[in-house]
Amino acid sequence: MQITGMEIARPSWRIAGLAVVAIAAVGYLLYGTAAALRAHPQLPEVDSSNCAIPAPTEIMPIPPMSHFAAIQERNLFKAARPEVMENADIENLPVMQLGVKLLGTIYCDVAPFSRAIILEGDKQRLVKVGDSLNGHPISEIRRRAVVFDESGEKKVLLIELEDETQSGDMWGGI
């Protein structure tokens, strides 16, 4: 039986030979890459007898913030510096009783980014500088305090401490 009209093209020996060479070259490159990845590099020997290595238990002290005062005074990026009350000034302000509880503050040197979390009844509210709380405008948000300004008279709402152990770090910390 003979099939007519259909002929199967056979590749030439030249193309077949090139394919075999290409496959062998790729295999050789992959094998070399794998061998290079498995090999451990030999590092040069270093004489460490003259090196002073601190003891692992020695802890270097962190310098106080006053150590970096020169950097802050130079104001390298011309950042706006808000006029901020000192914490000692806040302690001397009269405390406001608004019938709400200050749960926490998110303090930032840039006033528009500071927030306070207030508990009004059973609902929490997030407030910022410029908002009012029971008709009292918020002029400043500090760490653990919200300052109100009513006709030039400043008053403060403080976080209520749960116990006496928190009072030692009332104004410090993060």
N, C-alpha and C positions, 0 to 999 in steps of 0.2 A: 504494500500500500504506500502510495506516494502522496505527500501533501504539497500542494502547489500554491503559490501566492504568498506564502509565509516563510520568511527567512529570518533566522535569529542571527543578529550581528554578534560576532565573536570579537572580544578585545584582542588587540595585537599583543605580541610578546613584549614589546617595548613598554606599553602602558602597564602591563602586569608587573614587569620588573621594577618600574618606578614606584608602584604602589607598595611592593615588598620593601624596597629601600626606605621609603617614607615611614612605613610602620616600624621598621627596625630603628630608624633614627629617633622617632618619638619615644620608643621603648627605652633606648639608651639614655635619653635626656631625663625621662621620668625616674629611671633607676639611679642616675647620678644625683638628682635632686633629693630623692628619698635617702640616699646614703649620706648626703651632706647634712640633712636635717637630723639624722640619727647620731651623727658624730658629735662628740663633746670637744669643744675647743680647748686647747691647752693655753692657760694663762701664764704669763711670765712670773717667775718667782720675785717676790718683793722682800727686801730686808726691812723688817718692821722693828728691829731692835732699837732704832733711834726715834721711833714714833712714841709720843706721849698720848696714851689713850686713857680718857677718864674712866674711873670705875663705874660699872653699870648702876650702882646704887646712888651715885652722886647726881643730885638734881640741881640744875642751874636755876637760880631765882629769876622770876619775871620782874623786870624793872617797873617801878611805879609809873603812873600816867604822867607825873610831873617830869619824868625823864624825857618825854616826847613833847614837852611844851613848845620848844622852838619850832618844831614842825607845824604844830597847830597854829602858832602865832603868824607864821609866814603866809598862811592861807593860799597855798599854791594854785588852787583851781578857782580862786575868787568866789568861793561859795558864800551864799548869803548866811549871815549869822543872826539868828533871831535873838531878841532880848528876852532872856529867860529869868524867871525868879529863882533865887537860890532856895534849896530845900529848907534852910533855916527860916527863911521868910514865910514859907508855907506853914511851918509849925506854929508860927505866931499869929496866923489868921484865925478869925472866929470860925467855928465849925457850923455848917448848915444842917438843919434837920428838915428833910424834904419828904419823908415818908417813903423813900426809895433806898435801895442798898447798892453801893458800888461794889461790883464783883471783881473787877480788874481793869487794868489800863494797858493799852498798847502805846508805849511812848516812843516818839521820834523827835529828833531835834528840829525837824521841819514840821511846824504846827499843823498844816493841813493833813498830814498823814497820821497824826495821833488819834486814837480812838479810846472810848471808855465803854465798858459793858455794865449796864445798869439793870437791876431787877426791880420792876414795877409790878407789885402784886405777885402774880405767877408767870409774868412774861418778861423775857429778857429783851433789852433794846441796846443797839449799838449807836453811840452818839459821837459827834466830832465837834471841834471848835466852831462856834457860830450857831450850833443848835441850841435850843432852849429846853430846860428840864423843869416842868411845872411852872413855866413862865419866867424862869431865871436863865439868862443867857450865859452860855459856857464861853469863858474867855481863854482858858488854858487847860490842857490836860498834861499832868505830870505823872511820874511813877507813883502809883498807889494814891493819887489825889486828882480831883477835878476842881478847878478854880472858877468861881462865878464873879462877874463884875456887874454890880447894880449901882448905877449912878456914881461911879468912881470908888465905891466901897467893895473891896474884895472879900469874898468868903470862900470856904473850902468844904468839900465833901470828901471824906477819907474812907479808905477800905477798913471795914471792921475786922479786927484781928480775932482769930478763933481762940488763940491762947497766948500766953506770955512769951513763948519761945519764938514767935514771929516778930516781936517788937524789936529785938536786937538788930534786925536787918531791915527795918522799916524803910529807910531811904537808900540803902546801898544795894549792891547786887545787880542782877540783870532783870 
